[in-house]
Amino acid sequence: MALYESGRSTLSDATLRKIAPLLSINKEYLNDQTVNPFKSKKLIKMTLPTRFTLQTDFTFIHFLVEVNKKLEFLLLSPNLSFFNRIAKGTVFEVPLYAIVIRDQDGNMFLLRRKEKSVFSAAITGEKGMMLTNDDIAAKKGTRIHYKTKLIDKALYEKIQSWEAEREDFIPLFNQKEDVICSEAEVEVNQLCREKDIDPEVMKHIIKLHSRKLKEISNVYKNTSKMPDLKDYGF
């Protein structure tokens, strides 16, 4: 294997197809590079390398954006009491410790730095990573969704020791995010109740007149003035 990796030897297609599943590689990718390169029912665990500037190297993540049409990200930071006490009253924030990615085919990747401690293994440059991801996604038509989560000590330690499994992260992916309503949205809800208007009727009206309502909304956003609704047939 070492000779193959160094380019001093070759492996037969049959041998490569046997090795591929052991490395979570989709064996069909060996002959068809239009398919997903990865295939695994288990959590794929990898370390993120760092450059000489100590910035995290996100090359692998950018590759995932290029070869997928949909990606979901979990950006995980440990909610540790001892770190919170140290950081309290300082400019330091709880560091990003691990990234979990679920691709279009359900493959799941756990990525963290080689160092184990949260103090030395902070993933840096994640905002730049996200900007580059978005640039690639715009060209490739990839849909990306990010979730930032605080994890408890138990999950942090499982990630730290590489004992975390796929099942540990499925609830985090499936967890619905809290929806924070604006003041105007709350008022609309209150009006429906005060006027005894069934929400299903409002939904139907919005769907029926969505184009007109969108035009009115755009005028209001641009001018901060409510246009004459008669101009739109109301």
N, C-alpha and C positions, 0 to 999 in steps of 0.2 A: 504493500500500500504506500509506503514511504517513497519508493521509486516512482510510482504512478503520480503521486502528488508533486514530485520534483520534475516531472516531465521526462524522466529517463526510461520509462516503460509504459506500456499500454495494457488495458484490460479489455477482454472480449465483451461484446454487447451482452451476452448471457450473464457474465460475471457482474457487470455493472447493474443489470436488472435485479440480481440477487442482493447486491449491496444496498441499492437505493432505499428500500423500505427501512433498513436499519438506521439510515440517516434522515428518515422522515421525508425523503425525496420521492416524488411521484415518478414511478418508472416509465410512465408514458411520456414524460417530459424529455427523456433521453432521445426520442425520435420525433417528437412533436413539441416544439417550443411555443406553441400557441396555448397549451394547456397550463394549468396551475403547476408550478414547479414543486409544490409541497403537498404531501398527503399523509395525514396521521390522525388516528383517533385519540392519541395521547397528547398531553401538553408538550410543545416543543420548547426546550429550554436553551437559551443562548446568552453569552455575555457580550456586552457592548464594548468594543475597544475604545481606547482614548488616543488622541493625537498628542504630539509632543507639547502642545500648548495646554494640555490637560482637558481640552474640550472633548466631549463625547462624540464619537464617530457614528453617524446615523446612516451610513451608506446602505446597510442591509434594509433598514426601514424604508428608505427611498425606493429601493428595489421592489419591495412589496407593493408600494403605491403604483409602480409602473406596471405590474403584472396582475393587478386585481381591479375589478370594477366597483368593489365595495369593501371598506375596512372600518372596523370599530376599534377605538383605542380606549384603554383604561390607563390613566396617568396616576400612579399610586404613590402616596406619601404616608409614612408611618405616623400614627397619632400616639406618640410616646410621651408619657408624663415627664420623664427626666429631661428629654430634649426640649419640651415646651417650657420647663422651668429655666433652662439655660438661655433659651432664645427670648424669653419674656423681657420686654423693655429694651430690646436691641433691634437692629435692622435685619437680623437674620430671620428667614422664613423656614418653615418645615420643608426640607429638601425633597425633590422627586427621587424616589428610590428604585422604582421598577415601572416598566411599561408592558402591558399585556395587549396583544392585538388579536382580533378575530377576523379572518379573511372571508372572502365571498363563498368559500366552500366549507366554512366551519372549522378550518384549521385554527389552532390557538397557539400563540407564541408568548413566552415569558422572557423578557429581556431585562437584565440588570448589569451593573458593572462587576468586574471580576472581584474587586474588593468587597468584603462582606458588611462592614460596619456602616451605618447610616452616615457617620461623620466623614468617612473617607470614600464612600461609594455614591455620593450624590451625582445624579445625572444632570449635567449642565448643558445649556444651549438648546433647551427644548422649544423655546419660542422660535428660534431660527429653524429648527427641524420642522415645525408646523408650517412655517412660511414656505419652505422648500417643498414640503408635501403638497401644499395647496397649489403651488405653481405646476408641479407634475400632474396633479389631479385635474387641473384645468385643461391641460393638453391631452390627457388620456381619457378624460371623462369618468374619473374615479370619484365615488361618493365617500366622504370621510366623516366620521362622527367621533368627537372626543368627549370623554367623561373624566373629570378629576375627582378622585376619591381619597379619603383618609382611611387607612386600614388599621386594625387593632394590632396589639403586640403579637398575638398568636399567629396571624397571617404574615406579619412582618418576619417573624422567626422562621416560618415555613419557607418563605421566599429566600431568606438568608441562607438556609441550609439546603436549598434545592429540593425540599420535601413537598413543596406545593404541587397540587395536581389540578387538572382541568376543572374538576367539580368545585374547587375553591373560588373560581372566578365567574362561573355561570350566573350565580345570583347577582353579582355586581353588574354584569352586562344587562340582565333582565330587569334590574331595579329601575322603576320609573322615577324620573326626575321631578322634583316639585315644580309646579307651574305657578309663577308669581304673577297675579293679575295687576294690571294698571288701575289707577283710580277710575278712569273712564269705563273700563271693562266691568268693574264692580258696580258702577252706576247703572250700566245697561242691564245687569242682572237684577238690580233692585227695581228698576222701572218695569221690567217684565213681571215681577211679582206684584208691584203696586197696581199695575193696569190689568192684572190677571191675563197676561198673554203667555200662552204655552210656548216654552222654548223650542218645541218641534216646529211651530209655526214660524218663529224667527229664523230657524235653520233653513226652512223651505224658501222663505223670502230672500235670504242672502244668496242661496244657490240659484234661485230664479233670476235674480237681478245682479249677479256677481260682477258682470262687466261694468254696468252703470255705477255700482257702488265703489268699484275700484277707481273709476275715473273721478268720482266725487272725492274719494279719499286722497287721491294724488293732488287735486286742486287745493284741498285743505292743508295738506302737508307743505305745499310750496308757498301758499299765501297766508296761512293761519286764519283764513276766513272761510266760513261756510258758504258755498255757492248756492244760488237759487235752485232749489230742487225741481222747479217747474221746467227748467231748461233741460232736465234729464227725464222728463215724462212722469214725474211724481206729482 
